[in-house]
Amino acid sequence: MKKTMMGAVSIGALAIASTLALSAGTANADTPDVAAPIAAAQQIPATADAIDDAAPHDPQADFNAALGQGATQFGLATGVGGLVGGLTGAAAGCALGIATGGTLSALVSVGTLTPLGALGGCLLGGSTVGGVGTILGGAAGGIPVGILSIIQGANNLHAQGDL
């Protein structure tokens, strides 16, 4: 136990003495100067100036970009859905109007259907069912895309550290 304690004290004393000698500048000529490489390593590289000039992170700009992207996707989906729904509704409504002679309630026979009744039925059915088709098509296309756009925007904001 005495030897171990004595060895630890002597190693500690040598470490303190060498530290004091190096700091006082009284090191032997054989001892390499370790302060110079440390000082050189602590210098800031020239590329640090480019990092400092970078624009700061703007969470509001990220939020606005995510909102704009979601609005664009939602608008495109509702527009396409409304177009498809309107055209499909107009075609189905026109056929229904012709078949009912413009009443849209009771089927008429071909013998009693006049050309004017068929044209009026097509216009009435196409505009009525086409308008409803536009609303339903816009909702059918826009609602799922709107939900997915919100999820995508939240994921993007979370990945950038804004949420």
C-alpha positions in Angstrom: 0.0 0.0 0.0 2.9 2.4 0.8 4.5 1.7 -2.6 1.3 2.4 -4.5 0.6 5.6 -2.5 4.2 6.8 -2.9 4.1 6.1 -6.7 0.9 8.0 -7.1 2.3 11.0 -5.2 5.5 11.0 -7.3 3.6 10.8 -10.6 1.3 13.6 -9.5 4.3 15.7 -8.4 6.0 15.1 -11.7 2.9 16.1 -13.6 2.5 19.3 -11.6 6.2 20.2 -12.0 6.2 19.6 -15.7 3.1 21.7 -16.1 4.6 24.5 -14.1 7.9 24.3 -16.1 6.1 24.5 -19.4 4.0 27.4 -18.4 7.0 29.2 -17.0 8.9 28.6 -20.2 11.7 26.7 -18.4 11.3 23.5 -20.3 14.4 21.6 -21.5 15.6 22.1 -25.1 14.7 18.4 -25.7 11.1 18.9 -24.9 9.0 19.9 -28.0 6.9 23.0 -27.8 3.3 21.7 -27.6 1.8 25.2 -27.2 2.4 26.2 -30.9 0.4 23.4 -32.6 -2.4 23.9 -30.1 -2.5 27.6 -30.8 -2.5 26.9 -34.5 -5.3 24.4 -34.2 -7.5 26.9 -32.3 -7.4 29.5 -35.1 -10.7 30.0 -36.9 -10.6 28.8 -40.5 -11.3 31.2 -43.3 -14.5 29.5 -44.2 -16.1 30.7 -41.0 -16.8 34.1 -42.6 -19.1 32.4 -45.2 -21.0 30.7 -42.5 -21.5 33.9 -40.5 -22.9 35.7 -43.6 -25.6 33.1 -44.2 -29.2 34.3 -43.7 -30.8 33.4 -40.4 -33.5 30.7 -40.3 -36.9 32.3 -40.7 -39.7 30.0 -39.3 -42.4 32.3 -40.6 -41.1 32.1 -44.2 -41.1 28.3 -43.8 -44.7 28.4 -42.6 -45.8 30.7 -45.4 -44.1 28.4 -48.0 -45.8 25.3 -46.6 -49.1 27.2 -46.6 -48.7 28.3 -50.2 -47.7 24.9 -51.3 -50.8 23.4 -49.6 -53.1 26.0 -51.1 -51.7 25.4 -54.6 -52.3 21.6 -54.3 -55.8 22.1 -52.8 -56.7 24.6 -55.5 -55.5 22.4 -58.3 -57.4 19.4 -56.9 -60.6 21.2 -56.4 -60.3 22.8 -59.9 -59.7 19.4 -61.6 -62.4 17.7 -59.5 -64.9 20.4 -60.3 -64.1 20.2 -64.0 -64.5 16.4 -64.1 -67.6 16.5 -61.9 -69.2 19.3 -63.9 -68.6 17.6 -67.3 -69.7 14.2 -66.0 -72.8 15.8 -64.4 -73.6 17.8 -67.5 -73.4 14.7 -69.7 -75.5 12.6 -67.3 -77.9 15.5 -66.8 -78.3 16.0 -70.5 -79.1 12.4 -71.0 -81.6 12.4 -68.1 -83.2 15.6 -69.4 -83.6 14.1 -72.9 -85.1 11.0 -71.4 -87.6 12.9 -69.3 -88.4 15.6 -71.8 -87.3 18.3 -69.5 -89.3 17.4 -66.5 -86.5 15.4 -64.9 -89.2 13.4 -63.0 -91.1 11.1 -65.4 -89.8 9.2 -68.4 -91.5 10.0 -71.7 -91.9 7.8 -74.7 -90.0 8.4 -77.8 -93.3 9.1 -79.7 -94.2 12.0 -77.5 -90.7 13.5 -77.3 -90.3 16.6 -79.5 -87.0 18.0 -80.6 -87.6 21.1 -78.7 -88.4 19.1 -75.6 -85.2 17.1 -76.0 -83.1 20.3 -76.4 -84.8 21.9 -73.4 -84.4 18.7 -71.3 -80.7 18.5 -72.2 -80.1 22.1 -71.2 -82.1 21.9 -68.0 -80.7 18.5 -67.0 -77.1 19.4 -68.0 -77.1 22.7 -66.0 -78.8 21.2 -62.9 -76.9 18.0 -62.6 -73.7 19.6 -64.0 -73.8 22.2 -61.2 -74.2 19.6 -58.6 -71.5 17.5 -60.2 -69.1 20.5 -60.0 -69.7 20.8 -56.3 -69.4 17.1 -55.6 -66.3 16.7 -57.9 -64.6 19.7 -56.3 -65.3 18.3 -52.8 -64.3 14.7 -53.8 -61.0 15.9 -55.2 -60.2 18.8 -52.8 -60.9 17.3 -49.4 -58.5 14.3 -49.6 -55.8 16.5 -51.2 -56.4 19.2 -48.6 -55.9 16.8 -45.8 -52.8 15.3 -47.3 -51.4 18.8 -48.0 -51.8 19.7 -44.3 -50.0 16.5 -43.3 -47.2 17.2 -45.8 -46.8 20.8 -44.7 -46.7 19.8 -41.0 -44.1 17.1 -41.8 -41.9 19.6 -43.7 -42.2 22.2 -40.9 -41.3 19.5 -38.3 -38.3 18.4 -40.4 -37.0 22.0 -40.5 -37.5 22.3 -36.7 -40.3 24.8 -36.9 -42.9 22.7 -35.2 
